[in-house]
């Protein structure tokens, strides 16, 4: 007996692709709003579905795992941060060491402001389990920002006849770690208490001086 041919799947309804994309985007939008208002602890699948007005199981149709939905929300955070950095650096076309340092200062201010005003999103973006899973290529979304940091460090470092002890990539990594630490400790209230500083600005400038040497403009 011959095996009957499988019944072909019905064609998608007109506009169904747009509807699917719209529902997927709405789930991410709701997640962004929740993490902004209530923090990372609010991002359960059930709560996101409820706020989006869909069934509790609906998110699974678009995001196979909870991590994949959280990664999509975190990607939005990286995109927003990248857009703010791009705007901050838009006028820095002068190819001089001092101009590069000024751009590093601008980038660092944007980074710290984002971390302190979007604390839930910032925490989500750097959650270990999300980055380790690399759902939706999340790790790669942070690389363009780091590449910008490396490029500016390369241009901003003072000239030296001796071989530098650390490469621009290592210096940029150390600076990024420094900024991340300032953001965390300031957000927890530890740095204001310990230093008596009213703003992160003196800490930011000290970090740049530590990694790049004193600013020539201040001499």
N, C-alpha and C positions, 0 to 999 in steps of 0.2 A: 504494500500500500504506500502510495507516495505521500510525503509530508505536505500538508497544505501550506501554501505561502502565507507568511505572516501578514496580518492586516496592517496596511500602512497607517501611520499616525495621522490624525486629522491635521490640516494646516492650521497654524495659529490664527486666532481671531484678529481682525484688523485692529491695530493700535495696541495689541497685547504686549508687545515688546516695550512700548513707551510706558504702559501701565506698570509692568514689572520693574522697569528702571525707576519709575516714580516712587513705588513702594519701597524699593531698596534705599533710595535717597532719603525717603521720609524716616526710615528707621535710623539712619545715620544722623539726620538732623535732630531727631528726638534725643538720641544719645548725646550729641554735642550739647544740647540745651540742658539735659539732666546733669551731665558732669560739670557744667558751668555753674548751675544753680545749687546743686546738692552734693557734688563731689563724687569721687570714684565709687563709693559704696552704693550709690543709687543705680548703678548700671547692671541690674539683673535683667535677664531676658524677659522675664514676666513684666517688670516695670516698663521696660522699653516698649514691649508690645501693647501694654495697657495705654501708655501715653500716645502711641501711634494710632490707636483705635483699631487694632487687628487682634486676631486670636493669639493665644499664648504660644501656639506652635508655628505661627506664620513666619517669624524670623528665620526659622530653620530652612525655609524654602530658598532664602537668599543668602544666608550665612550658615554653612554646615555646622559650625561650632560657635560657642560663645566667644572664644578667642578671635575668631575671624571677624565677628561683628565689632568687638572692642578694637581690633586692629584697624578696621575701617574708620572708626571714630578717631583713633589716634592719628591716622594718616591725615585727617582733616586738620588736626592740630599742627602737624608738621607743615602742611601747606599754608596755613594761616601765618605761622611764624616765618616761613620763607618769604611770604609776600611782604610782611612788615620789614624784614631785613632788606629786601630788594628796594623798597621805598626809601629806607634810611640811607642806602648807599647810592641812590640814583644820581646824585650830584657830584659824586667823588671821582671825577675823571682824571684828575692830575696824577701823573705817574711819578710821584716823589715819595720819599720815605716818610716825610711829615704828613702828607696826605693819607698814606696808607695807615699810619698810626691813628689819625683822626677817624678814619673809617672803622678801624678796630674798636675804637671807643664808642662810636655810634652803634655798631653791631652788638657790642657787649651791653650797652644800655637797653637796646631793644630786647635782647635775650633775657636780661634780668627783669625788665618790666613785664614781659610776657609770663615769665615764671611766677611772678608775684601777683599778677592780676588774673591769671588763669590757672590757679593752683591745682584744681582738679584735673584739668586737661594736661598740664605739665607732668603731674604724677603719672597719669595714664601713658603718656608718650614714652616714658622711660621705665615702664614696668618691666621687670626682668623676664617674666614669663611670656610677655608679648614679643619682646625683642628676641628671646631665645627660640620661640616657635617660628618667627619670621613669617607669620601669616600675611598674605598679600604683599610680601616683600617689604615689610615694615622697616627692617634695618636699613635698607637701601634709601629710604626716604630721608634719612638724616645725613646721608653722605654729601649731597650738594652743599649743605650749610657748612659742614666741616671742611670741604674743599675750599670754600670761600675763606674760611678762617685760615687755612694753611697758606693760601695765596697772599692774604694780607700780612700774615706774619713774615712771610718771605720778603715782602717789600719793605716792611716796617723795621726789620732788624738792622741795627747799626752795622756799618761795614767793619770788617776786621781782617787783618793780614793772616791771623792764625785760623786754623780749621776750627769751626764752632764745635762745642762739646755735644750739642744736640741738633738734630735736623729740624727744619721748620715744622715737619709733621709732628715730631715729638713735642716741640714747644707749643704748637697749637693744641695738641692733646692735653698738655698740662694746663694751659690757659682755660680750655673748655672745662676740665675737671675743677679748676679754681672757681669759675663762674657758677658751675652747678652747686658746688659747696656753699658759696655765698648765698645763692638762691634758697637752698634748703635751710641753712642756719638762720638766715634773716626771716624766712617765713615762720620758723619755729619760735622766733623771738630771742634766740640765743645771742646772735651778734649784736643787736641793739643793746642788750643787757650788758654784754661783756665789754663792748667798745665805747658805749655812750654815744655812738653816731646816730644822727637823726635820719640820714639817708644812706643808700648804698654807694653813693658817688665816691667818697674817699676810699672805700674798700675796693671799688672798681679800678680807680686810678693806681692804687697801690699794687693791685694784681698785674696791671699792665707794666708798671715799673719793674716788678719782680721778674717778669718773663722777657721783657724787651730792653731793660735798662731805663734810666731816668729820661724823661721827655726833654728833648733839646729845647723846646719852647719855654720850659720852666727855668732854664739855666740863666 
